[in-house]
Amino acid sequence: MKLIESLVPADFRSSITGPLRRYFTSTFVSCTGQGLTLSLFVVYLHNVRGFSTDFATLLLSAAALVGIASSPIWGTLTDRIGPIRVIMIAVFADAASLILWAHAHSETQAGIAALLLALFGGAGWGPSSTLLSRMVAPEHRQRAFGFNFMLVNLGIGFGGLVSASIVNLHDPNSFVMLYTFNAGVTFAGGLIVLTLHQFGGPIKELRDDPDRRDEGWRVVLRDRRLRRYVLAAIVLMIGGYGSQEAGFSLFVVNNLKLPVHVIGIIFFFNTTTIVCSQLWVLNRIEGKSRTKVMATVAVFWLVFWVILDVALALPTILAVISLCFAMIVFALGETMLSPVGPALVNEIAPEHLRGRYNAAAGLAWGVSGTLAPAITALYFNDHLGSWWPLGTGVTALVGGGLMLSLRRHLSASEDGRVAKTTTPSTVTPT
């Protein structure tokens, strides 16, 4: 009990009422569904359905572009009709698309299902962030986003364990069952979110004020704080998440000559570190400059890439140990970035444009996830794979520098450098 009290302050514990508990439960349930099928996209298309790897990777890229293109639409709808309705549209469409994906036997069926999943998948992050920001007082947002990120990883990890006990490359029906199960879990998570409808409608001030009702993306894009944040986040995540997802496994197998099964062991350290350290990290960064924290993330990620490069000169056992340690370092960076980034965006966002601000911030994930594979391919195609980790680490540092340059454009409150007094929510439930 004393440990919990030290990790989760009493004022934040008192704010976790029934609605917020249901929100966090929905996060865990939904992310369990994601964990069931995470990283199986290409394997399913190529190894199970027999499509070419060219078709699978091209479809993956096309899906990423659809996700980027749809993000502004979902941001606008979130402000117009409220996050709950957008989330529920996405939940129903995702569940139906997963069923279609599970039974895709032709390239046309697979293409339609994948693009639908990408289209409605873009409706998840922004509206959910908007809903969470409405449910907690401003001084608790950073901690709430961090706690939510911990549950994301816990759910993905749990889903991965369930998936490992079901999936079988030699049994296509196991994949059908897995994706169908994912559809059911997705629907269950949506039903929990539906109980939060009082927080998720269009806000009253937008309906009643014609001037605010007419404001849109032009106003959002004029905010230089948001523009600088999105640019910095894109560069930082190319030097982090994007490149790690695009080339880490390739580097481990082809450059370090390690067996493929060690990748799962290495990523176990990532998820475990996030779940075990997130609450402790939240206490360490509370009241600290958010831009400085994100610059520190860049340093952590640079260390990750340097260790990856050093592993080239190590014997097999030491290389595996060093990569596990590197993944712990990377995960610590994640636990710092996950709370402060969304908290900063929602701090500068006007309530009636919050959906658009979160959608704009979410573009950093899609753009970095699209650019990073192309940049990674340039390294490996030009036989510069051994230089890829250091080049990516430098990219992360540049992103950290851009985050620091944002600091002078923020107030102390927006940068998280001052304690706030507890204030009630400004949103009028509808």
C-alpha positions in Angstrom: 0.0 0.0 0.0 2.8 2.4 0.8 4.4 1.6 -2.5 1.2 2.5 -4.3 0.9 5.7 -2.4 4.4 6.7 -3.3 3.9 6.0 -7.0 0.4 7.4 -7.4 -0.2 10.6 -5.4 -3.4 10.9 -3.4 -4.8 13.7 -5.4 -4.5 11.8 -8.7 -5.9 8.6 -7.0 -8.9 10.6 -5.9 -9.5 11.8 -9.5 -9.8 8.2 -10.8 -13.5 8.0 -10.3 -15.9 5.5 -12.1 -15.9 7.2 -15.5 -12.1 7.4 -15.6 -11.7 3.8 -14.4 -14.0 2.8 -17.3 -11.9 4.8 -19.8 -8.7 3.1 -18.6 -10.5 -0.3 -18.7 -11.5 0.4 -22.3 -7.8 1.2 -23.1 -6.6 -2.1 -21.7 -9.3 -4.1 -23.5 -8.8 -2.4 -26.9 -5.1 -2.7 -26.7 -5.4 -6.4 -25.8 -7.1 -6.7 -29.2 -4.2 -4.8 -30.9 -1.7 -7.1 -29.2 -3.4 -10.1 -30.7 -2.4 -9.2 -34.2 0.4 -6.7 -33.9 3.2 -7.1 -36.5 1.3 -10.0 -38.3 0.3 -7.9 -41.3 3.0 -9.1 -43.8 3.2 -12.6 -42.3 -0.6 -13.1 -42.7 -0.6 -11.9 -46.3 2.5 -13.7 -47.4 2.8 -16.8 -45.3 -0.8 -17.6 -44.7 -2.7 -16.2 -47.8 0.2 -16.7 -50.2 0.4 -13.1 -51.6 3.7 -11.8 -52.7 5.9 -9.8 -50.3 5.8 -6.9 -52.8 2.0 -6.8 -52.6 2.1 -7.0 -48.8 4.6 -4.2 -48.3 3.0 -2.0 -51.0 -0.4 -2.4 -49.2 1.2 -1.6 -45.9 2.6 1.7 -47.4 -0.8 2.5 -49.0 -2.5 1.9 -45.6 -0.1 4.3 -43.9 -0.9 7.0 -46.5 -4.6 6.5 -46.0 -4.2 6.8 -42.2 -2.3 10.1 -42.7 -4.9 11.5 -45.2 -7.9 10.6 -43.0 -6.5 12.1 -39.7 -7.6 15.7 -40.4 -11.1 14.5 -41.3 -11.5 12.6 -37.9 -10.1 15.7 -36.1 -12.8 17.9 -37.7 -15.6 15.4 -36.9 -14.4 15.1 -33.3 -14.9 18.8 -32.8 -18.2 18.8 -34.7 -20.0 15.8 -33.4 -17.9 14.8 -30.3 -15.3 12.1 -29.7 -17.7 9.4 -28.5 -19.6 9.3 -31.8 -16.3 9.3 -33.8 -14.9 6.5 -31.6 -18.1 4.4 -32.0 -18.1 4.8 -35.8 -14.5 3.6 -35.8 -15.2 0.7 -33.5 -18.1 -0.7 -35.6 -16.1 -0.2 -38.9 -12.9 -1.7 -37.4 -14.8 -4.8 -36.2 -16.4 -5.3 -39.6 -13.1 -4.7 -41.4 -11.3 -7.2 -39.2 -13.9 -9.9 -40.1 -13.4 -9.1 -43.8 -9.6 -9.2 -43.3 -9.9 -12.6 -41.5 -11.7 -14.1 -44.6 -9.7 -12.3 -47.3 -8.8 -14.8 -50.0 -8.0 -12.4 -52.9 -5.8 -9.4 -53.3 -8.9 -7.2 -53.8 -10.5 -8.4 -50.6 -7.3 -7.9 -48.6 -6.7 -4.5 -50.2 -10.2 -3.3 -49.3 -10.0 -4.6 -45.7 -6.5 -3.2 -45.1 -7.5 0.3 -46.4 -10.7 0.3 -44.3 -8.7 -0.7 -41.2 -6.3 2.2 -42.0 -9.1 4.6 -42.6 -11.0 4.0 -39.4 -7.9 3.2 -37.4 -7.0 6.9 -37.9 -10.1 7.7 -35.9 -8.8 6.2 -32.6 -5.9 8.2 -31.2 -7.1 11.8 -31.6 -10.7 11.3 -30.3 -9.5 9.2 -27.4 -7.0 11.8 -26.4 -9.7 14.5 -26.6 -12.0 12.4 -24.5 -9.4 11.8 -21.8 -8.4 15.5 -21.7 -12.0 16.3 -21.0 -12.3 13.8 -18.2 -9.4 15.0 -16.0 -8.4 18.3 -14.6 -5.5 20.1 -16.5 -3.0 19.4 -13.7 -3.7 15.7 -13.9 -3.6 15.3 -17.7 0.1 14.5 -17.9 -0.1 11.8 -15.3 -3.4 10.5 -16.9 -1.8 10.2 -20.3 1.2 8.4 -18.8 -1.0 6.0 -16.9 -3.0 5.3 -20.1 0.3 4.6 -22.0 1.2 2.0 -19.3 -2.1 0.3 -19.8 -1.6 0.4 -23.6 1.6 -1.6 -23.3 0.1 -3.9 -20.6 -2.8 -4.7 -23.0 -0.5 -5.2 -26.0 1.7 -7.5 -24.0 -1.2 -9.5 -22.7 -2.7 -9.8 -26.2 0.7 -11.0 -27.5 0.7 -13.8 -25.0 -2.8 -14.8 -26.0 -1.8 -14.6 -29.7 1.2 -16.8 -29.1 -1.0 -19.6 -27.8 -3.4 -19.4 -30.8 -1.5 -18.6 -33.9 0.0 -21.3 -36.1 1.5 -20.6 -39.5 0.5 -24.0 -40.7 -3.1 -23.5 -39.8 -4.8 -20.6 -41.6 -7.9 -21.1 -39.4 -5.9 -20.0 -36.4 -5.5 -16.6 -38.0 -9.2 -16.4 -38.9 -10.0 -17.1 -35.2 -7.4 -14.6 -34.1 -8.7 -11.7 -36.2 -12.3 -12.6 -35.4 -11.4 -12.6 -31.7 -9.8 -9.2 -32.2 -13.0 -7.9 -33.8 -14.9 -9.0 -30.7 -12.5 -7.5 -28.3 -12.6 -4.2 -30.3 -16.3 -4.1 -30.0 -16.2 -4.8 -26.3 -13.8 -1.9 -25.8 -16.2 0.3 -27.7 -19.1 -0.6 -25.5 -17.2 0.5 -22.5 -16.4 3.8 -24.1 -20.1 4.3 -24.9 -20.8 4.5 -21.2 -18.8 7.8 -21.2 -21.3 9.6 -23.5 -21.8 12.4 -21.1 -18.2 13.5 -21.7 -18.1 12.9 -25.4 -20.6 15.2 -27.2 -20.0 18.4 -29.1 -19.2 21.2 -26.6 -21.9 23.7 -25.8 -19.8 26.8 -26.5 -19.1 25.6 -30.0 -22.8 25.1 -30.7 -23.8 28.5 -29.3 -21.0 30.7 -30.6 -21.1 31.2 -34.4 -17.6 32.7 -34.5 -16.1 29.7 -32.9 -18.3 27.4 -34.9 -16.7 28.8 -38.1 -13.1 28.4 -36.9 -11.4 25.4 -38.4 -8.0 24.1 -39.7 -6.9 27.6 -40.8 -6.9 28.7 -37.2 -5.1 25.5 -36.1 -2.4 25.7 -38.7 -1.7 29.4 -37.7 -0.6 28.3 -34.3 3.2 28.3 -34.6 3.5 26.4 -31.3 1.6 23.4 -32.8 3.5 23.7 -36.1 6.9 23.6 -34.3 5.7 20.7 -32.1 4.6 18.6 -35.0 7.8 19.2 -37.0 9.9 18.4 -33.9 7.8 15.3 -33.2 8.2 14.0 -36.7 12.0 14.3 -36.6 12.2 12.9 -33.1 10.1 9.9 -34.0 12.0 9.2 -37.2 14.9 8.9 -34.8 12.9 6.7 -32.5 9.7 4.7 -33.1 9.6 4.9 -36.9 13.2 3.7 -37.5 13.0 1.1 -34.7 9.9 -0.5 -36.3 11.3 -0.2 -39.8 14.7 -1.6 -39.4 15.5 -3.0 -35.9 14.6 -6.6 -36.7 16.4 -6.3 -40.1 19.5 -5.1 -38.4 19.4 -7.7 -35.7 19.1 -10.6 -38.2 21.2 -9.4 -41.2 23.9 -7.2 -39.6 24.3 -8.8 -36.1 23.5 -12.3 -37.5 21.3 -13.1 -34.5 18.5 -15.7 -34.7 15.1 -14.2 -35.3 13.6 -15.6 -32.0 15.8 -13.3 -29.9 13.8 -10.3 -31.2 10.8 -11.4 -29.1 13.0 -11.7 -26.0 14.4 -8.2 -26.6 11.0 -6.6 -27.0 9.8 -8.3 -23.8 12.3 -6.0 -22.0 10.7 -3.1 -23.7 7.1 -3.8 -22.6 8.2 -4.9 -19.1 10.2 -1.7 -18.6 7.3 0.5 -19.6 4.8 -1.3 -17.3 7.2 -1.4 -14.3 8.7 2.1 -14.6 5.9 4.4 -15.9 4.5 5.4 -12.6 8.0 6.1 -11.2 8.9 8.2 -14.2 5.7 10.2 -13.9 6.7 11.3 -10.5 10.2 12.2 -11.7 9.0 14.4 -14.5 6.1 16.1 -12.7 6.6 19.9 -12.7 9.6 19.7 -15.1 9.8 21.5 -18.5 8.0 19.3 -21.0 10.3 20.5 -23.9 13.4 19.6 -21.8 11.9 16.2 -21.0 11.3 15.5 -24.7 14.9 16.6 -25.5 16.1 14.1 -22.8 14.1 11.5 -24.7 16.3 12.2 -27.7 19.4 11.6 -25.6 18.0 8.3 -24.4 17.3 7.2 -27.9 20.7 8.2 -29.1 22.2 5.9 -26.4 19.9 3.1 -27.7 21.3 3.5 -31.2 24.9 3.8 -30.1 24.5 0.5 -28.1 23.0 -1.1 -31.2 26.0 0.0 -33.2 28.5 -1.2 -30.6 26.8 -4.6 -30.6 28.4 -5.2 -34.0 31.8 -5.7 -32.3 30.5 -8.0 -29.6 30.2 -11.8 -29.4 26.7 -13.2 -29.7 25.8 -13.5 -26.0 27.1 -10.1 -25.1 25.3 -8.6 -28.2 22.0 -10.1 -27.0 22.5 -8.7 -23.5 23.5 -5.3 -24.8 20.4 -5.2 -27.0 18.2 -6.1 -24.0 19.8 -3.2 -22.1 19.4 -0.9 -25.1 15.7 -1.7 -25.2 15.3 -0.8 -21.6 16.9 2.6 -22.3 14.6 3.1 -25.3 11.6 2.2 -23.2 12.5 4.7 -20.5 12.5 7.3 -23.3 9.0 6.2 -24.2 7.7 6.6 -20.7 8.9 10.2 -20.7 7.5 11.1 -24.1 4.1 9.4 -23.8 2.7 11.7 -21.0 4.3 15.1 -21.9 3.6 15.2 -25.6 -0.2 14.8 -25.4 -0.3 17.0 -22.3 1.5 19.8 -24.1 -0.8 19.6 -27.1 -3.9 19.6 -25.0 -2.6 22.4 -22.9 -2.3 24.8 -25.9 -5.4 23.6 -27.6 -8.7 25.6 -27.3 -11.5 23.4 -26.2 -13.5 23.8 -29.4 -10.5 22.9 -31.5 -9.1 20.1 -29.4 -10.0 17.3 -31.8 -8.1 19.1 -34.6 -5.1 19.8 -32.4 -4.9 16.1 -31.4 -5.3 15.0 -35.0 -2.5 17.3 -36.1 -0.2 15.9 -33.4 -1.2 12.4 -34.4 0.1 13.1 -38.0 3.6 13.0 -36.5 3.2 9.3 -36.0 1.8 8.6 -39.5 4.4 10.8 -41.3 7.3 9.5 -39.3 6.0 5.9 -39.8 6.0 6.5 -43.6 9.3 8.4 -43.9 11.4 6.2 -41.6 11.1 3.0 -43.7 12.1 4.9 -46.8 15.1 6.4 -45.0 16.0 3.0 -43.5 15.8 1.4 -47.0 18.3 4.0 -48.3 20.9 2.9 -45.7 20.5 -0.8 -46.3 20.1 -0.6 -50.1 23.4 1.4 -50.4 25.1 -1.2 -48.1 25.4 1.4 -45.3 23.4 -0.7 -42.8 26.2 -0.5 -40.2 26.0 3.3 -40.3 22.2 3.3 -39.9 22.1 3.2 -36.0 24.4 6.3 -35.7 22.6 8.2 -38.4 19.3 7.5 -36.8 20.7 8.5 -33.4 21.8 11.9 -34.8 18.3 12.3 -36.3 16.8 11.8 -32.8 19.2 14.5 -31.4 18.0 16.9 -34.1 14.4 16.2 -33.0 15.4 16.9 -29.4 17.0 20.2 -30.4 13.8 21.2 -32.2 11.8 20.4 -29.1 14.1 22.7 -27.0 13.6 25.5 -29.5 9.9 25.3 -28.9 10.4 26.2 -25.2 10.7 29.9 -25.8 7.3 30.0 -27.5 5.5 28.4 -24.5 4.3 29.9 -21.2 5.6 28.3 -18.1 2.2 26.6 -17.6 2.1 25.3 -21.2 5.6 23.9 -20.7 4.6 22.2 -17.4 7.0 24.3 -15.3 4.4 25.5 -12.8 2.1 23.7 -10.5 -1.6 24.3 -11.1 -4.4 24.5 -8.7 -7.2 22.0 -9.2 -9.9 23.3 -11.5 -13.1 21.7 -12.6 -13.6 20.6 -16.2 -14.5 23.4 -18.6 -16.6 21.0 -20.7 -20.3 21.0 -20.4 -21.6 17.4 -20.6 -24.0 16.9 -23.4 
